[in-house]
């Protein structure tokens, strides 16, 4: 059982999942495109490696990819990164 407001938000996300990357996700995929490792990205952005991995999971989901190379290619193709 969910409150009506929560149920509505969940339904909207399931029916139309977000496809735009957040600013932080764009930063992470941009650094990924530069060839940085998760550890290097974490240091550059002052994040934990676990947080970087979480951002990458969201990037993969939003871009419909399952690996780093495909995510960078999809982000470039869609104009999200240079």
PDB file of N, CA, C and O in Angstrom, chain B, residues numbered from 101:
ATOM      1  N   UNK B 101       0.844  -1.170   0.000  1.00  0.00           N
ATOM      2  CA  UNK B 101       0.000   0.000   0.000  1.00  0.00           C
ATOM      3  C   UNK B 101       0.896   1.242   0.000  1.00  0.00           C
ATOM      4  O   UNK B 101       1.820   1.358   0.805  1.00  0.00           O
ATOM      5  N   UNK B 102       0.607   2.151  -0.907  1.00  0.00           N
ATOM      6  CA  UNK B 102       1.336   3.408  -0.994  1.00  0.00           C
ATOM      7  C   UNK B 102       0.360   4.572  -0.895  1.00  0.00           C
ATOM      8  O   UNK B 102      -0.810   4.466  -1.264  1.00  0.00           O
ATOM      9  N   UNK B 103       0.865   5.656  -0.398  1.00  0.00           N
ATOM     10  CA  UNK B 103       0.066   6.881  -0.400  1.00  0.00           C
ATOM     11  C   UNK B 103      -0.209   7.243  -1.858  1.00  0.00           C
ATOM     12  O   UNK B 103       0.620   6.952  -2.719  1.00  0.00           O
ATOM     13  N   UNK B 104      -1.341   7.865  -2.158  1.00  0.00           N
ATOM     14  CA  UNK B 104      -1.673   8.192  -3.544  1.00  0.00           C
ATOM     15  C   UNK B 104      -0.580   8.984  -4.272  1.00  0.00           C
ATOM     16  O   UNK B 104      -0.316   8.737  -5.448  1.00  0.00           O
ATOM     17  N   UNK B 105       0.047   9.924  -3.584  1.00  0.00           N
ATOM     18  CA  UNK B 105       1.094  10.726  -4.229  1.00  0.00           C
ATOM     19  C   UNK B 105       2.292   9.858  -4.606  1.00  0.00           C
ATOM     20  O   UNK B 105       2.861  10.014  -5.686  1.00  0.00           O
ATOM     21  N   UNK B 106       2.670   8.951  -3.721  1.00  0.00           N
ATOM     22  CA  UNK B 106       3.799   8.058  -3.992  1.00  0.00           C
ATOM     23  C   UNK B 106       3.443   7.087  -5.115  1.00  0.00           C
ATOM     24  O   UNK B 106       4.255   6.851  -6.010  1.00  0.00           O
ATOM     25  N   UNK B 107       2.261   6.536  -5.074  1.00  0.00           N
ATOM     26  CA  UNK B 107       1.824   5.606  -6.121  1.00  0.00           C
ATOM     27  C   UNK B 107       1.817   6.288  -7.485  1.00  0.00           C
ATOM     28  O   UNK B 107       2.198   5.680  -8.486  1.00  0.00           O
ATOM     29  N   UNK B 108       1.388   7.540  -7.529  1.00  0.00           N
ATOM     30  CA  UNK B 108       1.372   8.285  -8.789  1.00  0.00           C
ATOM     31  C   UNK B 108       2.771   8.497  -9.337  1.00  0.00           C
ATOM     32  O   UNK B 108       3.005   8.331 -10.534  1.00  0.00           O
ATOM     33  N   UNK B 109       3.702   8.864  -8.468  1.00  0.00           N
ATOM     34  CA  UNK B 109       5.091   9.071  -8.916  1.00  0.00           C
ATOM     35  C   UNK B 109       5.694   7.770  -9.424  1.00  0.00           C
ATOM     36  O   UNK B 109       6.371   7.759 -10.452  1.00  0.00           O
ATOM     37  N   UNK B 110       5.456   6.682  -8.716  1.00  0.00           N
ATOM     38  CA  UNK B 110       5.977   5.391  -9.154  1.00  0.00           C
ATOM     39  C   UNK B 110       5.405   4.996 -10.509  1.00  0.00           C
ATOM     40  O   UNK B 110       6.129   4.511 -11.378  1.00  0.00           O
ATOM     41  N   UNK B 111       4.121   5.202 -10.682  1.00  0.00           N
ATOM     42  CA  UNK B 111       3.476   4.860 -11.945  1.00  0.00           C
ATOM     43  C   UNK B 111       4.052   5.681 -13.093  1.00  0.00           C
ATOM     44  O   UNK B 111       4.295   5.149 -14.176  1.00  0.00           O
ATOM     45  N   UNK B 112       4.269   6.970 -12.863  1.00  0.00           N
ATOM     46  CA  UNK B 112       4.849   7.828 -13.917  1.00  0.00           C
ATOM     47  C   UNK B 112       6.250   7.377 -14.279  1.00  0.00           C
ATOM     48  O   UNK B 112       6.615   7.387 -15.455  1.00  0.00           O
ATOM     49  N   UNK B 113       7.038   6.985 -13.297  1.00  0.00           N
ATOM     50  CA  UNK B 113       8.404   6.537 -13.577  1.00  0.00           C
ATOM     51  C   UNK B 113       8.424   5.227 -14.352  1.00  0.00           C
ATOM     52  O   UNK B 113       9.273   5.031 -15.222  1.00  0.00           O
ATOM     53  N   UNK B 114       7.503   4.341 -14.045  1.00  0.00           N
ATOM     54  CA  UNK B 114       7.437   3.063 -14.742  1.00  0.00           C
ATOM     55  C   UNK B 114       6.970   3.272 -16.177  1.00  0.00           C
ATOM     56  O   UNK B 114       7.508   2.665 -17.103  1.00  0.00           O
ATOM     57  N   UNK B 115       5.973   4.126 -16.363  1.00  0.00           N
ATOM     58  CA  UNK B 115       5.427   4.364 -17.694  1.00  0.00           C
ATOM     59  C   UNK B 115       6.345   5.209 -18.565  1.00  0.00           C
ATOM     60  O   UNK B 115       6.420   4.992 -19.775  1.00  0.00           O
ATOM     61  N   UNK B 116       7.033   6.157 -17.974  1.00  0.00           N
ATOM     62  CA  UNK B 116       7.924   7.035 -18.728  1.00  0.00           C
ATOM     63  C   UNK B 116       9.199   7.269 -17.917  1.00  0.00           C
ATOM     64  O   UNK B 116       9.361   8.327 -17.309  1.00  0.00           O
ATOM     65  N   UNK B 117      10.108   6.281 -17.907  1.00  0.00           N
ATOM     66  CA  UNK B 117      11.321   6.442 -17.114  1.00  0.00           C
ATOM     67  C   UNK B 117      12.156   7.613 -17.619  1.00  0.00           C
ATOM     68  O   UNK B 117      12.141   7.915 -18.812  1.00  0.00           O
ATOM     69  N   UNK B 118      12.881   8.270 -16.726  1.00  0.00           N
ATOM     70  CA  UNK B 118      13.696   9.411 -17.142  1.00  0.00           C
ATOM     71  C   UNK B 118      14.793   8.979 -18.108  1.00  0.00           C
ATOM     72  O   UNK B 118      15.407   7.928 -17.928  1.00  0.00           O
ATOM     73  N   UNK B 119      15.033   9.783 -19.123  1.00  0.00           N
ATOM     74  CA  UNK B 119      16.083   9.460 -20.086  1.00  0.00           C
ATOM     75  C   UNK B 119      17.177  10.507 -20.097  1.00  0.00           C
ATOM     76  O   UNK B 119      18.255  10.269 -20.641  1.00  0.00           O
ATOM     77  N   UNK B 120      16.920  11.651 -19.511  1.00  0.00           N
ATOM     78  CA  UNK B 120      17.939  12.691 -19.441  1.00  0.00           C
ATOM     79  C   UNK B 120      18.894  12.392 -18.295  1.00  0.00           C
ATOM     80  O   UNK B 120      18.475  12.003 -17.205  1.00  0.00           O
ATOM     81  N   UNK B 121      20.158  12.577 -18.552  1.00  0.00           N
ATOM     82  CA  UNK B 121      21.140  12.398 -17.495  1.00  0.00           C
ATOM     83  C   UNK B 121      21.152  13.635 -16.602  1.00  0.00           C
ATOM     84  O   UNK B 121      20.962  14.759 -17.068  1.00  0.00           O
ATOM     85  N   UNK B 122      21.378  13.406 -15.321  1.00  0.00           N
ATOM     86  CA  UNK B 122      21.546  14.523 -14.403  1.00  0.00           C
ATOM     87  C   UNK B 122      22.896  15.171 -14.688  1.00  0.00           C
ATOM     88  O   UNK B 122      23.722  14.611 -15.410  1.00  0.00           O
ATOM     89  N   UNK B 123      23.112  16.334 -14.128  1.00  0.00           N
ATOM     90  CA  UNK B 123      24.394  17.028 -14.298  1.00  0.00           C
ATOM     91  C   UNK B 123      25.543  16.146 -13.804  1.00  0.00           C
ATOM     92  O   UNK B 123      26.570  16.040 -14.474  1.00  0.00           O
ATOM     93  N   UNK B 124      25.380  15.523 -12.657  1.00  0.00           N
ATOM     94  CA  UNK B 124      26.429  14.663 -12.100  1.00  0.00           C
ATOM     95  C   UNK B 124      26.670  13.449 -12.992  1.00  0.00           C
ATOM     96  O   UNK B 124      27.816  13.057 -13.213  1.00  0.00           O
ATOM     97  N   UNK B 125      25.598  12.856 -13.502  1.00  0.00           N
ATOM     98  CA  UNK B 125      25.759  11.711 -14.410  1.00  0.00           C
ATOM     99  C   UNK B 125      26.511  12.118 -15.671  1.00  0.00           C
ATOM    100  O   UNK B 125      27.332  11.354 -16.179  1.00  0.00           O
ATOM    101  N   UNK B 126      26.234  13.325 -16.183  1.00  0.00           N
ATOM    102  CA  UNK B 126      26.973  13.821 -17.352  1.00  0.00           C
ATOM    103  C   UNK B 126      28.445  14.022 -17.014  1.00  0.00           C
ATOM    104  O   UNK B 126      29.317  13.727 -17.831  1.00  0.00           O
ATOM    105  N   UNK B 127      28.721  14.520 -15.819  1.00  0.00           N
ATOM    106  CA  UNK B 127      30.110  14.672 -15.395  1.00  0.00           C
ATOM    107  C   UNK B 127      30.814  13.320 -15.354  1.00  0.00           C
ATOM    108  O   UNK B 127      31.935  13.177 -15.841  1.00  0.00           O
ATOM    109  N   UNK B 128      30.147  12.337 -14.771  1.00  0.00           N
ATOM    110  CA  UNK B 128      30.739  11.003 -14.643  1.00  0.00           C
ATOM    111  C   UNK B 128      30.995  10.397 -16.017  1.00  0.00           C
ATOM    112  O   UNK B 128      32.085   9.884 -16.268  1.00  0.00           O
ATOM    113  N   UNK B 129      30.016  10.446 -16.905  1.00  0.00           N
ATOM    114  CA  UNK B 129      30.205   9.850 -18.232  1.00  0.00           C
ATOM    115  C   UNK B 129      31.225  10.651 -19.048  1.00  0.00           C
ATOM    116  O   UNK B 129      31.927  10.081 -19.883  1.00  0.00           O
ATOM    117  N   UNK B 130      31.312  11.943 -18.819  1.00  0.00           N
ATOM    118  CA  UNK B 130      32.327  12.752 -19.484  1.00  0.00           C
ATOM    119  C   UNK B 130      33.729  12.334 -19.077  1.00  0.00           C
ATOM    120  O   UNK B 130      34.620  12.236 -19.921  1.00  0.00           O
ATOM    121  N   UNK B 131      33.928  12.090 -17.797  1.00  0.00           N
ATOM    122  CA  UNK B 131      35.230  11.634 -17.314  1.00  0.00           C
ATOM    123  C   UNK B 131      35.500  10.201 -17.769  1.00  0.00           C
ATOM    124  O   UNK B 131      36.644   9.819 -18.018  1.00  0.00           O
ATOM    125  N   UNK B 132      34.450   9.432 -17.869  1.00  0.00           N
ATOM    126  CA  UNK B 132      34.565   8.080 -18.411  1.00  0.00           C
ATOM    127  C   UNK B 132      35.071   8.150 -19.848  1.00  0.00           C
ATOM    128  O   UNK B 132      35.914   7.353 -20.261  1.00  0.00           O
ATOM    129  N   UNK B 133      34.553   9.101 -20.595  1.00  0.00           N
ATOM    130  CA  UNK B 133      34.969   9.286 -21.995  1.00  0.00           C
ATOM    131  C   UNK B 133      36.437   9.684 -22.094  1.00  0.00           C
ATOM    132  O   UNK B 133      37.087   9.418 -23.105  1.00  0.00           O
ATOM    133  N   UNK B 134      36.957  10.319 -21.052  1.00  0.00           N
ATOM    134  CA  UNK B 134      38.371  10.691 -21.030  1.00  0.00           C
ATOM    135  C   UNK B 134      39.261   9.503 -20.679  1.00  0.00           C
ATOM    136  O   UNK B 134      40.487   9.605 -20.708  1.00  0.00           O
ATOM    137  N   UNK B 135      38.629   8.370 -20.345  1.00  0.00           N
ATOM    138  CA  UNK B 135      39.391   7.159 -20.036  1.00  0.00           C
ATOM    139  C   UNK B 135      39.705   6.967 -18.567  1.00  0.00           C
ATOM    140  O   UNK B 135      40.514   6.107 -18.221  1.00  0.00           O
ATOM    141  N   UNK B 136      39.084   7.747 -17.695  1.00  0.00           N
ATOM    142  CA  UNK B 136      39.354   7.616 -16.274  1.00  0.00           C
ATOM    143  C   UNK B 136      38.677   6.379 -15.694  1.00  0.00           C
ATOM    144  O   UNK B 136      37.600   5.979 -16.135  1.00  0.00           O
ATOM    145  N   UNK B 137      39.321   5.790 -14.711  1.00  0.00           N
ATOM    146  CA  UNK B 137      38.754   4.644 -13.993  1.00  0.00           C
ATOM    147  C   UNK B 137      37.747   5.157 -12.965  1.00  0.00           C
ATOM    148  O   UNK B 137      37.672   6.358 -12.705  1.00  0.00           O
ATOM    149  N   UNK B 138      36.980   4.245 -12.386  1.00  0.00           N
ATOM    150  CA  UNK B 138      36.025   4.636 -11.343  1.00  0.00           C
ATOM    151  C   UNK B 138      36.757   5.319 -10.184  1.00  0.00           C
ATOM    152  O   UNK B 138      36.274   6.309  -9.634  1.00  0.00           O
ATOM    153  N   UNK B 139      37.912   4.786  -9.823  1.00  0.00           N
ATOM    154  CA  UNK B 139      38.685   5.356  -8.721  1.00  0.00           C
ATOM    155  C   UNK B 139      39.142   6.783  -9.050  1.00  0.00           C
ATOM    156  O   UNK B 139      39.080   7.669  -8.198  1.00  0.00           O
ATOM    157  N   UNK B 140      39.595   6.998 -10.279  1.00  0.00           N
ATOM    158  CA  UNK B 140      40.036   8.321 -10.693  1.00  0.00           C
ATOM    159  C   UNK B 140      38.864   9.303 -10.755  1.00  0.00           C
ATOM    160  O   UNK B 140      38.996  10.462 -10.362  1.00  0.00           O
ATOM    161  N   UNK B 141      37.716   8.832 -11.250  1.00  0.00           N
ATOM    162  CA  UNK B 141      36.519   9.684 -11.292  1.00  0.00           C
ATOM    163  C   UNK B 141      36.115  10.064  -9.870  1.00  0.00           C
ATOM    164  O   UNK B 141      35.792  11.221  -9.600  1.00  0.00           O
ATOM    165  N   UNK B 142      36.134   9.099  -8.974  1.00  0.00           N
ATOM    166  CA  UNK B 142      35.773   9.359  -7.577  1.00  0.00           C
ATOM    167  C   UNK B 142      36.681  10.430  -6.978  1.00  0.00           C
ATOM    168  O   UNK B 142      36.204  11.350  -6.313  1.00  0.00           O
ATOM    169  N   UNK B 143      37.967  10.315  -7.209  1.00  0.00           N
ATOM    170  CA  UNK B 143      38.912  11.312  -6.670  1.00  0.00           C
ATOM    171  C   UNK B 143      38.661  12.689  -7.273  1.00  0.00           C
ATOM    172  O   UNK B 143      38.664  13.695  -6.563  1.00  0.00           O
ATOM    173  N   UNK B 144      38.443  12.730  -8.588  1.00  0.00           N
ATOM    174  CA  UNK B 144      38.249  14.008  -9.283  1.00  0.00           C
ATOM    175  C   UNK B 144      36.993  14.728  -8.790  1.00  0.00           C
ATOM    176  O   UNK B 144      36.985  15.950  -8.643  1.00  0.00           O
ATOM    177  N   UNK B 145      35.925  13.952  -8.536  1.00  0.00           N
ATOM    178  CA  UNK B 145      34.645  14.550  -8.153  1.00  0.00           C
ATOM    179  C   UNK B 145      34.393  14.529  -6.640  1.00  0.00           C
ATOM    180  O   UNK B 145      33.322  14.924  -6.179  1.00  0.00           O
ATOM    181  N   UNK B 146      35.387  14.065  -5.873  1.00  0.00           N
ATOM    182  CA  UNK B 146      35.265  13.988  -4.416  1.00  0.00           C
ATOM    183  C   UNK B 146      34.069  13.129  -4.009  1.00  0.00           C
ATOM    184  O   UNK B 146      33.251  13.520  -3.175  1.00  0.00           O
ATOM    185  N   UNK B 147      33.993  11.934  -4.629  1.00  0.00           N
ATOM    186  CA  UNK B 147      32.933  10.971  -4.346  1.00  0.00           C
ATOM    187  C   UNK B 147      33.567   9.654  -3.932  1.00  0.00           C
ATOM    188  O   UNK B 147      34.772   9.463  -4.098  1.00  0.00           O
ATOM    189  N   UNK B 148      32.771   8.751  -3.400  1.00  0.00           N
ATOM    190  CA  UNK B 148      33.258   7.401  -3.149  1.00  0.00           C
ATOM    191  C   UNK B 148      33.153   6.614  -4.456  1.00  0.00           C
ATOM    192  O   UNK B 148      32.384   6.973  -5.348  1.00  0.00           O
ATOM    193  N   UNK B 149      33.930   5.547  -4.557  1.00  0.00           N
ATOM    194  CA  UNK B 149      33.839   4.693  -5.744  1.00  0.00           C
ATOM    195  C   UNK B 149      32.440   4.086  -5.854  1.00  0.00           C
ATOM    196  O   UNK B 149      31.926   3.905  -6.958  1.00  0.00           O
ATOM    197  N   UNK B 150      31.827   3.774  -4.719  1.00  0.00           N
ATOM    198  CA  UNK B 150      30.474   3.204  -4.731  1.00  0.00           C
ATOM    199  C   UNK B 150      29.480   4.190  -5.339  1.00  0.00           C
ATOM    200  O   UNK B 150      28.572   3.789  -6.066  1.00  0.00           O
ATOM    201  N   UNK B 151      29.649   5.465  -5.045  1.00  0.00           N
ATOM    202  CA  UNK B 151      28.758   6.477  -5.614  1.00  0.00           C
ATOM    203  C   UNK B 151      28.963   6.580  -7.120  1.00  0.00           C
ATOM    204  O   UNK B 151      27.997   6.722  -7.869  1.00  0.00           O
ATOM    205  N   UNK B 152      30.203   6.511  -7.565  1.00  0.00           N
ATOM    206  CA  UNK B 152      30.481   6.531  -9.008  1.00  0.00           C
ATOM    207  C   UNK B 152      29.814   5.331  -9.677  1.00  0.00           C
ATOM    208  O   UNK B 152      29.201   5.470 -10.735  1.00  0.00           O
ATOM    209  N   UNK B 153      29.933   4.167  -9.069  1.00  0.00           N
ATOM    210  CA  UNK B 153      29.303   2.969  -9.630  1.00  0.00           C
ATOM    211  C   UNK B 153      27.784   3.126  -9.703  1.00  0.00           C
ATOM    212  O   UNK B 153      27.160   2.699 -10.674  1.00  0.00           O
ATOM    213  N   UNK B 154      27.198   3.733  -8.687  1.00  0.00           N
ATOM    214  CA  UNK B 154      25.753   3.971  -8.688  1.00  0.00           C
ATOM    215  C   UNK B 154      25.367   4.897  -9.830  1.00  0.00           C
ATOM    216  O   UNK B 154      24.383   4.653 -10.529  1.00  0.00           O
ATOM    217  N   UNK B 155      26.145   5.966 -10.021  1.00  0.00           N
ATOM    218  CA  UNK B 155      25.870   6.877 -11.137  1.00  0.00           C
ATOM    219  C   UNK B 155      25.969   6.134 -12.463  1.00  0.00           C
ATOM    220  O   UNK B 155      25.154   6.355 -13.359  1.00  0.00           O
ATOM    221  N   UNK B 156      26.953   5.261 -12.595  1.00  0.00           N
ATOM    222  CA  UNK B 156      27.108   4.511 -13.841  1.00  0.00           C
ATOM    223  C   UNK B 156      25.942   3.560 -14.087  1.00  0.00           C
ATOM    224  O   UNK B 156      25.505   3.394 -15.226  1.00  0.00           O
ATOM    225  N   UNK B 157      25.443   2.942 -13.041  1.00  0.00           N
ATOM    226  CA  UNK B 157      24.262   2.081 -13.187  1.00  0.00           C
ATOM    227  C   UNK B 157      23.095   2.887 -13.733  1.00  0.00           C
ATOM    228  O   UNK B 157      22.386   2.431 -14.630  1.00  0.00           O
ATOM    229  N   UNK B 158      22.892   4.089 -13.192  1.00  0.00           N
ATOM    230  CA  UNK B 158      21.801   4.950 -13.673  1.00  0.00           C
ATOM    231  C   UNK B 158      22.039   5.388 -15.118  1.00  0.00           C
ATOM    232  O   UNK B 158      21.103   5.437 -15.917  1.00  0.00           O
ATOM    233  N   UNK B 159      23.285   5.703 -15.449  1.00  0.00           N
ATOM    234  CA  UNK B 159      23.626   6.084 -16.826  1.00  0.00           C
ATOM    235  C   UNK B 159      23.315   4.935 -17.771  1.00  0.00           C
ATOM    236  O   UNK B 159      22.690   5.138 -18.812  1.00  0.00           O
ATOM    237  N   UNK B 160      23.743   3.737 -17.420  1.00  0.00           N
ATOM    238  CA  UNK B 160      23.485   2.566 -18.271  1.00  0.00           C
ATOM    239  C   UNK B 160      21.992   2.366 -18.487  1.00  0.00           C
ATOM    240  O   UNK B 160      21.549   2.113 -19.608  1.00  0.00           O
ATOM    241  N   UNK B 161      21.217   2.480 -17.409  1.00  0.00           N
ATOM    242  CA  UNK B 161      19.765   2.303 -17.507  1.00  0.00           C
ATOM    243  C   UNK B 161      19.151   3.351 -18.423  1.00  0.00           C
ATOM    244  O   UNK B 161      18.354   3.023 -19.302  1.00  0.00           O
ATOM    245  N   UNK B 162      19.519   4.607 -18.219  1.00  0.00           N
ATOM    246  CA  UNK B 162      18.925   5.694 -18.983  1.00  0.00           C
ATOM    247  C   UNK B 162      19.314   5.648 -20.454  1.00  0.00           C
ATOM    248  O   UNK B 162      18.519   6.011 -21.321  1.00  0.00           O
ATOM    249  N   UNK B 163      20.534   5.202 -20.738  1.00  0.00           N
ATOM    250  CA  UNK B 163      20.998   5.167 -22.123  1.00  0.00           C
ATOM    251  C   UNK B 163      20.738   3.817 -22.796  1.00  0.00           C
ATOM    252  O   UNK B 163      20.989   3.658 -23.991  1.00  0.00           O
ATOM    253  N   UNK B 164      20.241   2.859 -22.039  1.00  0.00           N
ATOM    254  CA  UNK B 164      19.954   1.534 -22.602  1.00  0.00           C
ATOM    255  C   UNK B 164      21.222   0.784 -22.971  1.00  0.00           C
ATOM    256  O   UNK B 164      21.253   0.055 -23.963  1.00  0.00           O
ATOM    257  N   UNK B 165      22.256   0.959 -22.182  1.00  0.00           N
ATOM    258  CA  UNK B 165      23.535   0.295 -22.438  1.00  0.00           C
ATOM    259  C   UNK B 165      23.890  -0.605 -21.267  1.00  0.00           C
ATOM    260  O   UNK B 165      23.218  -0.594 -20.236  1.00  0.00           O
ATOM    261  N   UNK B 166      24.950  -1.384 -21.433  1.00  0.00           N
ATOM    262  CA  UNK B 166      25.359  -2.254 -20.341  1.00  0.00           C
ATOM    263  C   UNK B 166      26.867  -2.254 -20.095  1.00  0.00           C
ATOM    264  O   UNK B 166      27.387  -3.101 -19.368  1.00  0.00           O
ATOM    265  N   UNK B 167      27.563  -1.294 -20.711  1.00  0.00           N
ATOM    266  CA  UNK B 167      28.992  -1.194 -20.448  1.00  0.00           C
ATOM    267  C   UNK B 167      29.487   0.221 -20.694  1.00  0.00           C
ATOM    268  O   UNK B 167      28.776   1.059 -21.249  1.00  0.00           O
ATOM    269  N   UNK B 168      30.717   0.471 -20.270  1.00  0.00           N
ATOM    270  CA  UNK B 168      31.299   1.808 -20.316  1.00  0.00           C
ATOM    271  C   UNK B 168      31.405   2.346 -21.737  1.00  0.00           C
ATOM    272  O   UNK B 168      31.028   3.485 -22.013  1.00  0.00           O
ATOM    273  N   UNK B 169      31.919   1.516 -22.627  1.00  0.00           N
ATOM    274  CA  UNK B 169      32.127   1.956 -24.007  1.00  0.00           C
ATOM    275  C   UNK B 169      30.812   2.322 -24.679  1.00  0.00           C
ATOM    276  O   UNK B 169      30.710   3.357 -25.338  1.00  0.00           O
ATOM    277  N   UNK B 170      29.819   1.480 -24.512  1.00  0.00           N
ATOM    278  CA  UNK B 170      28.514   1.741 -25.122  1.00  0.00           C
ATOM    279  C   UNK B 170      27.865   2.996 -24.520  1.00  0.00           C
ATOM    280  O   UNK B 170      27.205   3.758 -25.225  1.00  0.00           O
ATOM    281  N   UNK B 171      28.058   3.201 -23.218  1.00  0.00           N
ATOM    282  CA  UNK B 171      27.489   4.381 -22.570  1.00  0.00           C
ATOM    283  C   UNK B 171      28.113   5.664 -23.125  1.00  0.00           C
ATOM    284  O   UNK B 171      27.409   6.640 -23.385  1.00  0.00           O
ATOM    285  N   UNK B 172      29.427   5.656 -23.304  1.00  0.00           N
ATOM    286  CA  UNK B 172      30.106   6.829 -23.861  1.00  0.00           C
ATOM    287  C   UNK B 172      29.640   7.070 -25.289  1.00  0.00           C
ATOM    288  O   UNK B 172      29.367   8.208 -25.671  1.00  0.00           O
ATOM    289  N   UNK B 173      29.549   6.006 -26.080  1.00  0.00           N
ATOM    290  CA  UNK B 173      29.100   6.143 -27.470  1.00  0.00           C
ATOM    291  C   UNK B 173      27.674   6.692 -27.537  1.00  0.00           C
ATOM    292  O   UNK B 173      27.387   7.577 -28.342  1.00  0.00           O
ATOM    293  N   UNK B 174      26.792   6.174 -26.703  1.00  0.00           N
ATOM    294  CA  UNK B 174      25.395   6.630 -26.702  1.00  0.00           C
ATOM    295  C   UNK B 174      25.299   8.079 -26.233  1.00  0.00           C
ATOM    296  O   UNK B 174      24.531   8.860 -26.795  1.00  0.00           O
ATOM    297  N   UNK B 175      26.065   8.442 -25.217  1.00  0.00           N
ATOM    298  CA  UNK B 175      26.032   9.823 -24.715  1.00  0.00           C
ATOM    299  C   UNK B 175      26.554  10.790 -25.774  1.00  0.00           C
ATOM    300  O   UNK B 175      26.023  11.890 -25.931  1.00  0.00           O
ATOM    301  N   UNK B 176      27.589  10.383 -26.497  1.00  0.00           N
ATOM    302  CA  UNK B 176      28.112  11.241 -27.575  1.00  0.00           C
ATOM    303  C   UNK B 176      27.104  11.350 -28.712  1.00  0.00           C
ATOM    304  O   UNK B 176      26.864  12.443 -29.225  1.00  0.00           O
ATOM    305  N   UNK B 177      26.520  10.241 -29.105  1.00  0.00           N
ATOM    306  CA  UNK B 177      25.565  10.217 -30.215  1.00  0.00           C
ATOM    307  C   UNK B 177      24.345  11.088 -29.927  1.00  0.00           C
ATOM    308  O   UNK B 177      23.786  11.709 -30.831  1.00  0.00           O
ATOM    309  N   UNK B 178      23.943  11.125 -28.672  1.00  0.00           N
ATOM    310  CA  UNK B 178      22.758  11.910 -28.306  1.00  0.00           C
ATOM    311  C   UNK B 178      23.101  13.357 -27.970  1.00  0.00           C
ATOM    312  O   UNK B 178      22.206  14.153 -27.686  1.00  0.00           O
ATOM    313  N   UNK B 179      24.379  13.705 -27.997  1.00  0.00           N
ATOM    314  CA  UNK B 179      24.784  15.071 -27.724  1.00  0.00           C
ATOM    315  C   UNK B 179      24.884  15.410 -26.249  1.00  0.00           C
ATOM    316  O   UNK B 179      25.026  16.581 -25.895  1.00  0.00           O
ATOM    317  N   UNK B 180      24.815  14.418 -25.388  1.00  0.00           N
ATOM    318  CA  UNK B 180      24.890  14.673 -23.950  1.00  0.00           C
ATOM    319  C   UNK B 180      26.308  15.054 -23.515  1.00  0.00           C
ATOM    320  O   UNK B 180      26.503  15.794 -22.551  1.00  0.00           O
ATOM    321  N   UNK B 181      27.289  14.530 -24.253  1.00  0.00           N
ATOM    322  CA  UNK B 181      28.688  14.895 -24.003  1.00  0.00           C
ATOM    323  C   UNK B 181      29.348  15.113 -25.355  1.00  0.00           C
ATOM    324  O   UNK B 181      28.819  14.691 -26.383  1.00  0.00           O
ATOM    325  N   UNK B 182      30.510  15.778 -25.356  1.00  0.00           N
ATOM    326  CA  UNK B 182      31.260  16.009 -26.595  1.00  0.00           C
ATOM    327  C   UNK B 182      32.152  14.841 -26.918  1.00  0.00           C
ATOM    328  O   UNK B 182      32.857  14.863 -27.927  1.00  0.00           O
TER     329      UNK B 182
END
